[in-house]
Amino acid sequence: MKDKGRKAKKKLKLSVAQRLSNYLLAGVLITAPVTITLWLAWKAITFVDRQVTPYIPSQWNPESYLPFGVPGLGLLVIVVGLTLIGFLTAGYIGRLLMMVSENLVKRLPVVRSIYSWTKQVFETVLSQKSGAFREVVLVEYPCKGSWAVGFITGRTKGEVQGVTEESVINVFVPATPNPTTGFLLFIPEQDVHHLDMTVEEGIKLVISGGILTPSDIKKMSAENKEAKPATEETHGHRPGLLMRLRNYFFAGMLVTAPIGLTFWLAWEIVVLIDSWVRPYIPAQWNPETYVSFAVPGFGLFFIFLGLTLIGFLTAGIVGKTLLRISERMLDQMPVIRTLYGAIKQIIETIFQKHSNAFREVVLIEYPRPGSWALGFYTGDSHPQIRDISEDESINVFLPTTPNPTSGFLLFVPRGKTKSLTMTVEEGIKMVVSGGIVTPEDRRKKEGQQVSASGKPGKGMKSQKPDDIRKVAS
C-alpha cells in the first residue's frame, strides 16, 4: 500500500512539473514573437530617428517644445517627404528639375555608373508590370533530385539568353537564414516549378530553415483574417485616397532612392578614406589647419596625388634602386615575405595589360547541367589541376548575389564555358541586381546589334521622368 502511495505522489509531481514546463513553453511561444518583432521595430525606428532628426529645423521639431522624445518622428518625416516629392515630380516643374539633376549626375565618372544601375533596379522592382521578386519557384539545386526555393527576378534577356539553347529565366536562390545573399542562376523555363505561395511566405520558409511551412503560414493568415472585423472588407472613397498617397510615396522613392543611395555610398567611401589618411598628413599641408571646417575628399585627393608621385619616382633609376632595396629587406622577414609575395603577384597579375584576370565574363553550367551562372575568368588552372581533370581547365570565380566579393573558385573545362562580350562591370551589375539589370547584346548579326529575340535592339532602357508621372497617377 505504501509503495502504491509513493508511486501516485511521483506521478502527481511529474504531472505538476510537466504542467509548469508546458506553461513555460506557452509563455515563450506567446511572448517571443511579439518581443522580437517589437525589438526589431524599435531598433529600426531609433536608427532612422538618429539619422533624420538632426536635420529637422528646431521650429518644426516637436522635441524642441516637449520635455521628452518623440519616437518615430524621423520615419514620419521620411514618409511625408517621399510622398511630397512624388506629388511634386508628377508635375512639369518636378520633371524638369529631375532631368537637370540626372544630367548633372551623369557627368560624374564613377557616380553615374552606380546611379544608372541603382535607378534601373528600383524602376524594375517598383514597376507594377515587373515580375521581379513577385513569384516563388522550386528548382533542382544543387544537383538532380535536390530542390531549393528561389525567386524569379525576370526573364533572361540579351547575350545570356542568346548563347543558351533553351529559354531561361533569372532565378535568385537565397541562403538561410539570411535571404539577402545567394546565387543568381539562369534556369530553363521547363525546369522552373511555380509554387502557390506569396513571396512573403517564401521568405519566411527560407528564414526559418523549413520550420515554418507554407501551410502553417496560410493557417495563421486565415486565423488573422477571421479575427478582423468585417467592416475592413468594405470599399469606399478612402481606399482611393490611400492608393493615390501610396503611389505618390513610391514615386518619391523612385526619384530619391537611386540618387540618395549613390551619394550615400560615395560619401561613405570619401569619409572612410579621409579618416585613414588625414592623421598622416602634415599639419602644414592640411587645409583644415587654416580653416575652421573639414574639407571632405582631401584624403582621397592626397592618395591620388601620392600614388601618381610614387609612380613617377619609381620610373627613374633612383626609384628602382630604392624599390629593390626595400624588396630585399622584406624578403628577409619570415612571415611578411610570404604575404608580400602573394599580394604583389595578385596585384601584378590583375593590373598587367596582357593579363586576362577579371577581364572576361563567362557562362558556366552551375550547379548542374542545364542550369547556368555568370562567372569571371581569372586565369589558367595549375598544371597539377589540369593533369587531374579530364580536359584543359581554367580558373573561374563564381560570385554570390548581391555581394560579388564572396563566392567560389571553380576549375572548369575550357570547352564547357561560354565567353560573353559583356564587360566585367556589366557582369557585376547583373550579379548584384539579381538579373534585373541586363546589359545589351553586343553580338553582331547582319551588321546590327541583336536582342534576345534576334531583333535589332539596345537592351533594357531606363524609364524617363514621364514614366514616374504614370507611377504617381
C-alpha positions as CSV (number, residue, x, y, z in Angstrom):
1,M,0.0,0.0,0.0
2,K,2.8,2.4,0.9
3,D,4.6,1.7,-2.5
4,K,1.4,2.5,-4.4
5,G,1.0,5.8,-2.5
6,R,4.6,6.7,-3.3
7,K,4.1,6.0,-7.0
8,A,0.9,8.1,-7.1
9,K,2.8,11.0,-5.4
10,K,5.6,10.7,-8.0
11,K,3.1,10.7,-10.9
12,L,1.5,13.8,-9.3
13,K,4.9,15.5,-9.0
14,L,5.8,14.7,-12.6
15,S,2.4,15.9,-13.7
16,V,3.0,19.3,-12.0
17,A,6.5,19.5,-13.4
18,Q,5.1,18.8,-16.9
19,R,2.5,21.4,-16.5
20,L,5.0,24.0,-15.4
21,S,7.2,23.1,-18.4
22,N,4.1,23.4,-20.7
23,Y,3.3,26.8,-19.2
24,L,6.9,27.9,-19.7
25,L,6.9,26.9,-23.4
26,A,3.5,28.5,-23.9
27,G,4.8,31.7,-22.4
28,V,7.8,31.6,-24.7
29,L,5.7,31.0,-27.8
30,I,3.4,33.9,-26.9
31,T,6.0,36.5,-25.8
32,A,9.0,35.7,-28.0
33,P,7.4,36.6,-31.4
34,V,5.9,39.8,-30.0
35,T,9.1,40.8,-28.2
36,I,11.4,40.1,-31.1
37,T,9.1,42.0,-33.5
38,L,8.8,45.0,-31.2
39,W,12.5,45.0,-30.6
40,L,13.4,44.9,-34.3
41,A,10.8,47.6,-35.0
42,W,12.2,49.8,-32.2
43,K,15.8,49.3,-33.4
44,A,14.7,50.4,-36.9
45,I,12.7,53.4,-35.7
46,T,15.6,54.6,-33.4
47,F,18.1,54.1,-36.2
48,V,16.0,56.2,-38.6
49,D,15.4,58.8,-35.9
50,R,19.1,59.2,-35.3
51,Q,19.8,59.7,-39.0
52,V,16.9,62.2,-39.7
53,T,16.1,64.1,-36.5
54,P,19.3,66.3,-36.6
55,Y,18.3,67.7,-40.0
56,I,14.8,68.7,-38.8
57,P,14.6,72.5,-38.2
58,S,14.1,73.3,-34.5
59,Q,10.8,75.2,-35.1
60,W,9.4,72.1,-36.8
61,N,10.7,69.6,-34.3
62,P,8.2,68.9,-31.5
63,E,11.0,67.7,-29.3
64,S,12.1,71.4,-29.1
65,Y,8.9,72.2,-27.2
66,L,8.3,68.9,-25.3
67,P,10.3,67.6,-22.4
68,F,10.5,64.1,-23.9
69,G,11.5,62.5,-27.2
70,V,9.0,61.6,-30.0
71,P,9.8,58.0,-31.3
72,G,9.1,57.5,-34.9
73,L,9.4,61.2,-35.8
74,G,12.2,60.5,-38.3
75,L,10.3,57.7,-40.0
76,L,7.2,60.0,-40.3
77,V,9.3,62.8,-41.8
78,I,10.7,60.3,-44.4
79,V,7.2,59.0,-45.4
80,V,5.8,62.5,-45.6
81,G,8.8,63.8,-47.5
82,L,8.8,60.9,-50.1
83,T,5.1,61.4,-50.6
84,L,5.5,65.1,-51.2
85,I,8.4,64.5,-53.6
86,G,6.3,62.0,-55.5
87,F,3.5,64.6,-55.7
88,L,5.8,67.3,-56.9
89,T,7.6,65.2,-59.6
90,A,4.2,64.4,-61.1
91,G,4.1,68.0,-62.4
92,Y,6.0,69.7,-65.2
93,I,8.4,71.6,-62.9
94,G,9.3,68.5,-60.9
95,R,10.1,66.5,-64.1
96,L,12.2,69.4,-65.3
97,L,14.2,69.5,-62.1
98,M,14.7,65.8,-62.2
99,M,16.0,65.9,-65.7
100,V,18.5,68.6,-64.8
101,S,19.7,66.7,-61.7
102,E,20.1,63.5,-63.7
103,N,22.2,65.3,-66.3
104,L,24.5,66.6,-63.6
105,V,24.9,63.1,-62.0
106,K,25.6,61.5,-65.4
107,R,28.6,63.8,-65.8
108,L,30.4,62.3,-62.7
109,P,32.6,59.4,-63.7
110,V,32.0,56.8,-61.0
111,V,28.8,58.1,-59.6
112,R,26.9,57.9,-62.9
113,S,27.7,54.2,-63.1
114,I,26.3,53.5,-59.6
115,Y,23.3,55.7,-60.2
116,S,22.4,54.1,-63.5
117,W,22.1,50.5,-62.2
118,T,20.6,51.6,-58.9
119,K,17.9,53.5,-60.7
120,Q,17.3,50.6,-63.1
121,V,16.9,48.2,-60.2
122,F,14.3,50.4,-58.4
123,E,12.4,51.1,-61.6
124,T,12.2,47.4,-62.4
125,V,11.3,46.3,-58.9
126,L,8.7,49.1,-58.2
127,S,7.1,48.8,-61.7
128,Q,3.7,47.2,-61.5
129,K,4.3,45.3,-64.7
130,S,7.5,43.8,-63.4
131,G,7.7,40.2,-62.2
132,A,10.9,40.8,-60.2
133,F,10.7,39.1,-56.8
134,R,6.9,38.6,-57.2
135,E,6.9,34.8,-57.7
136,V,8.3,31.9,-55.7
137,V,9.5,28.8,-57.5
138,L,11.1,25.4,-56.9
139,V,14.3,24.5,-58.7
140,E,16.6,21.5,-58.7
141,Y,19.6,22.7,-56.7
142,P,22.5,21.9,-56.3
143,C,22.0,18.6,-58.2
144,K,19.3,16.4,-59.7
145,G,16.9,15.2,-57.1
146,S,17.7,18.0,-54.6
147,W,15.4,21.0,-54.5
148,A,15.5,24.6,-53.3
149,V,13.3,27.6,-53.1
150,G,14.0,30.5,-55.5
151,F,12.5,33.8,-56.5
152,I,12.0,34.9,-60.2
153,T,13.7,38.2,-60.9
154,G,12.8,38.3,-64.6
155,R,13.0,36.6,-67.9
156,T,16.6,36.3,-69.2
157,K,17.4,38.7,-71.9
158,G,20.4,39.8,-74.0
159,E,23.5,37.8,-74.6
160,V,22.9,35.3,-71.8
161,Q,19.7,34.2,-73.4
162,G,21.3,34.3,-76.9
163,V,24.1,31.9,-76.1
164,T,21.9,29.3,-74.3
165,E,19.9,26.8,-76.3
166,E,16.7,26.9,-74.3
167,S,14.5,29.8,-73.0
168,V,15.9,30.5,-69.5
169,I,14.6,32.5,-66.5
170,N,16.6,34.5,-63.9
171,V,16.2,32.8,-60.5
172,F,17.7,34.1,-57.3
173,V,18.3,31.2,-54.8
174,P,18.7,32.7,-51.3
175,A,20.7,31.5,-48.4
176,T,19.4,30.5,-45.0
177,P,18.8,32.3,-42.6
178,N,19.9,35.4,-44.4
179,P,17.9,35.6,-47.7
180,T,19.7,38.8,-48.8
181,T,22.6,36.7,-50.2
182,G,22.6,33.8,-52.5
183,F,23.2,32.9,-56.2
184,L,21.8,34.2,-59.4
185,L,21.0,31.2,-61.7
186,F,19.7,31.0,-65.3
187,I,17.4,28.0,-65.4
188,P,15.4,26.6,-68.3
189,E,11.8,27.5,-68.2
190,Q,10.5,23.9,-68.1
191,D,12.7,23.2,-65.0
192,V,11.2,26.0,-63.0
193,H,8.2,24.8,-60.9
194,H,5.9,27.6,-59.7
195,L,4.7,27.4,-56.1
196,D,1.3,28.5,-54.8
197,M,2.7,30.8,-52.1
198,T,3.5,34.5,-51.8
199,V,7.0,36.0,-51.7
200,E,6.5,36.8,-48.0
201,E,5.6,33.1,-47.4
202,G,8.7,32.0,-49.3
203,I,11.0,34.3,-47.4
204,K,9.5,33.0,-44.1
205,L,10.1,29.5,-45.2
206,V,13.8,30.3,-46.1
207,I,14.5,32.3,-42.9
208,S,13.0,29.6,-40.7
209,G,15.1,26.9,-42.4
210,G,11.9,25.0,-43.2
211,I,10.4,25.1,-39.7
212,L,7.6,27.4,-40.8
213,T,5.9,25.7,-43.7
214,P,3.5,27.4,-46.1
215,S,0.6,25.5,-44.7
216,D,1.3,26.9,-41.2
217,I,1.7,30.4,-42.7
218,K,-1.6,30.2,-44.6
219,K,-3.3,28.8,-41.5
220,M,-2.1,31.7,-39.4
221,S,-3.1,34.2,-42.1
222,A,-6.6,32.7,-42.2
223,E,-6.9,32.9,-38.4
224,N,-5.8,36.6,-38.5
225,K,-8.4,37.4,-41.2
226,E,-11.2,35.7,-39.2
227,A,-10.2,37.8,-36.2
228,K,-10.5,41.1,-38.2
229,P,-13.9,42.9,-38.2
230,A,-15.9,42.6,-41.4
231,T,-16.0,46.4,-41.8
232,E,-12.4,46.3,-43.1
233,E,-13.6,44.5,-46.2
234,T,-15.8,47.3,-47.3
235,H,-14.5,49.6,-50.0
236,G,-15.4,53.3,-50.3
237,H,-13.8,56.6,-51.2
238,R,-11.0,56.3,-48.6
239,P,-9.0,53.5,-50.4
240,G,-8.9,55.7,-53.5
241,L,-7.2,58.5,-51.5
242,L,-4.9,56.0,-49.8
243,M,-4.0,54.4,-53.1
244,R,-3.0,57.8,-54.5
245,L,-0.9,58.6,-51.5
246,R,0.7,55.2,-51.8
247,N,1.5,55.9,-55.5
248,Y,3.0,59.3,-54.6
249,F,5.1,57.6,-51.9
250,F,6.5,55.0,-54.4
251,A,7.1,57.7,-57.0
252,G,9.0,59.7,-54.4
253,M,11.1,56.6,-53.5
254,L,11.7,56.0,-57.2
255,V,13.1,59.5,-57.5
256,T,15.1,59.8,-54.3
257,A,16.3,56.3,-53.6
258,P,18.8,55.9,-56.5
259,I,20.4,59.3,-56.2
260,G,20.3,59.1,-52.4
261,L,22.0,55.7,-52.3
262,T,24.5,56.8,-54.9
263,F,25.7,59.9,-53.0
264,W,25.5,58.0,-49.7
265,L,27.9,55.3,-51.0
266,A,30.2,58.0,-52.5
267,W,30.1,60.0,-49.2
268,E,30.8,56.9,-47.1
269,I,33.8,56.0,-49.2
270,V,35.2,59.5,-49.1
271,V,34.7,59.7,-45.3
272,L,36.4,56.3,-44.8
273,I,39.4,57.2,-46.8
274,D,39.7,60.6,-45.2
275,S,39.6,59.0,-41.7
276,W,42.5,56.8,-42.7
277,V,44.7,59.3,-44.5
278,R,44.1,62.6,-42.6
279,P,46.1,61.7,-39.4
280,Y,49.2,61.1,-41.6
281,I,49.0,64.4,-43.5
282,P,51.5,67.0,-42.1
283,A,49.8,70.0,-40.4
284,Q,51.3,72.5,-42.8
285,W,49.9,70.6,-45.8
286,N,46.5,70.1,-44.3
287,P,44.0,72.8,-45.2
288,E,41.9,72.0,-42.1
289,T,44.7,73.6,-40.1
290,Y,43.9,77.0,-41.6
291,V,40.2,76.8,-42.0
292,S,37.5,76.2,-39.3
293,F,35.7,73.4,-41.2
294,A,36.6,69.9,-42.6
295,V,37.5,69.5,-46.2
296,P,35.8,66.3,-47.5
297,G,37.7,64.4,-50.1
298,F,41.1,65.8,-49.3
299,G,42.3,62.4,-48.1
300,L,41.2,60.8,-51.4
301,F,43.0,63.6,-53.3
302,F,46.1,63.2,-51.3
303,I,46.2,59.4,-52.0
304,F,45.7,60.1,-55.8
305,L,48.5,62.7,-55.8
306,G,50.8,60.4,-53.7
307,L,50.3,57.4,-55.9
308,T,51.0,59.4,-59.0
309,L,54.2,60.9,-57.5
310,I,55.4,57.4,-56.4
311,G,54.8,56.0,-59.9
312,F,56.7,59.0,-61.4
313,L,59.7,58.4,-59.0
314,T,59.9,54.7,-59.4
315,A,60.2,55.1,-63.2
316,G,63.7,56.5,-62.6
317,I,67.0,54.8,-61.6
318,V,66.9,56.1,-58.0
319,G,63.3,54.9,-57.5
320,K,64.1,51.5,-59.0
321,T,67.1,51.2,-56.7
322,L,65.2,52.1,-53.6
323,L,62.4,49.6,-54.6
324,R,64.9,46.8,-55.0
325,I,66.5,47.6,-51.6
326,S,63.1,47.6,-49.8
327,E,62.1,44.3,-51.5
328,R,65.3,42.7,-50.3
329,M,64.6,43.8,-46.8
330,L,61.0,42.4,-47.0
331,D,62.4,39.1,-48.4
332,Q,64.4,38.6,-45.2
333,M,61.4,38.6,-42.9
334,P,59.9,35.1,-42.4
335,V,56.1,35.7,-42.5
336,I,56.0,39.1,-44.2
337,R,57.9,37.9,-47.3
338,T,55.3,35.2,-48.0
339,L,52.4,37.7,-47.5
340,Y,54.1,40.4,-49.6
341,G,54.9,37.9,-52.4
342,A,51.3,36.7,-52.7
343,I,49.8,40.2,-52.6
344,K,52.4,41.5,-55.1
345,Q,51.7,38.6,-57.5
346,I,47.9,39.1,-57.3
347,I,48.1,42.9,-58.0
348,E,50.7,42.5,-60.8
349,T,48.5,39.8,-62.4
350,I,45.4,41.9,-62.3
351,F,46.9,45.2,-63.5
352,Q,49.1,43.7,-66.2
353,K,47.9,44.8,-69.6
354,H,48.3,41.4,-71.2
355,S,46.6,39.7,-68.2
356,N,43.0,38.3,-68.6
357,A,42.3,38.1,-64.9
358,F,38.9,39.6,-64.2
359,R,38.7,40.9,-67.7
360,E,36.4,38.3,-69.2
361,V,32.8,37.2,-68.2
362,V,31.9,33.6,-68.9
363,L,28.8,31.5,-68.6
364,I,29.1,28.1,-66.9
365,E,26.8,25.3,-66.1
366,Y,26.2,25.5,-62.4
367,P,25.2,23.8,-60.2
368,R,24.0,21.1,-62.6
369,P,23.8,20.6,-66.4
370,G,21.1,22.8,-67.9
371,S,21.4,25.5,-65.2
372,W,23.7,28.5,-65.9
373,A,25.5,31.1,-63.9
374,L,27.8,34.1,-64.5
375,G,31.5,33.7,-63.6
376,F,34.7,35.7,-64.1
377,Y,37.8,34.2,-65.8
378,T,40.8,34.6,-63.5
379,G,43.5,32.6,-65.4
380,D,44.6,29.1,-66.5
381,S,44.5,26.3,-63.9
382,H,47.6,25.0,-62.2
383,P,49.3,22.1,-64.1
384,Q,48.5,19.6,-61.3
385,I,44.8,20.5,-61.5
386,R,44.9,20.2,-65.3
387,D,46.5,16.8,-65.0
388,I,43.8,15.5,-62.7
389,S,40.9,17.0,-64.7
390,E,39.9,15.3,-68.0
391,D,40.1,18.5,-70.1
392,E,42.2,21.6,-70.0
393,S,40.7,23.7,-67.1
394,I,40.6,27.4,-66.4
395,N,40.0,29.3,-63.1
396,V,36.5,30.7,-62.8
397,F,35.4,32.9,-59.9
398,L,31.6,32.3,-59.2
399,P,30.3,35.3,-57.2
400,T,27.3,35.4,-54.9
401,T,24.3,37.8,-55.2
402,P,24.2,40.6,-54.2
403,N,27.7,40.6,-52.7
404,P,30.1,39.7,-55.6
405,T,33.1,39.9,-53.2
406,S,32.4,36.4,-52.0
407,G,31.8,33.2,-53.9
408,F,33.5,30.0,-55.1
409,L,36.7,29.3,-57.1
410,L,35.9,26.6,-59.6
411,F,38.2,24.9,-62.1
412,V,36.0,24.4,-65.2
413,P,37.0,22.7,-68.5
414,R,37.5,25.4,-71.1
415,G,35.2,23.7,-73.6
416,K,32.3,23.9,-71.1
417,T,32.4,27.7,-70.7
418,K,30.8,30.2,-73.0
419,S,32.6,33.6,-73.3
420,L,30.4,36.7,-73.2
421,T,31.0,40.0,-74.8
422,M,29.7,42.0,-71.8
423,T,32.3,43.9,-69.7
424,V,33.3,42.9,-66.2
425,E,31.5,46.0,-64.9
426,E,28.3,44.9,-66.7
427,G,28.6,41.4,-65.4
428,I,29.0,42.7,-61.8
429,K,25.9,44.9,-62.2
430,M,23.9,41.9,-63.4
431,V,25.0,39.8,-60.5
432,V,24.5,42.5,-57.9
433,S,21.0,43.3,-59.2
434,G,20.0,39.6,-59.3
435,G,19.5,39.7,-63.0
436,I,17.3,42.8,-63.0
437,V,19.9,45.0,-64.8
438,T,20.7,43.2,-68.1
439,P,23.4,44.5,-70.4
440,E,22.8,44.9,-74.1
441,D,23.8,42.1,-76.5
442,R,26.9,43.2,-78.5
443,R,27.0,40.2,-80.8
444,K,26.8,41.3,-84.4
445,K,24.2,39.8,-86.7
446,E,23.9,41.2,-90.2
447,G,25.7,44.4,-89.1
448,Q,23.1,45.1,-86.3
449,Q,23.1,44.5,-82.5
450,V,20.6,41.8,-81.7
451,S,18.4,41.4,-78.7
452,A,17.4,38.1,-77.0
453,S,14.6,37.6,-79.6
454,G,17.0,38.2,-82.5
455,K,15.5,41.5,-83.4
456,P,17.6,44.7,-83.5
457,G,17.7,46.4,-80.1
458,K,19.8,48.1,-77.5
459,G,18.9,46.1,-74.4
460,M,16.9,47.3,-71.5
461,K,16.0,51.0,-71.5
462,S,15.7,53.0,-68.3
463,Q,12.4,54.8,-67.7
464,K,12.1,58.5,-68.4
465,P,10.6,61.1,-66.0
466,D,7.3,60.7,-67.8
467,D,7.1,57.1,-66.6
468,I,7.4,58.3,-63.0
469,R,4.4,60.5,-63.6
470,K,2.5,57.3,-64.6
471,V,3.6,55.7,-61.3
472,A,2.3,58.7,-59.3
473,S,-1.0,58.7,-61.1
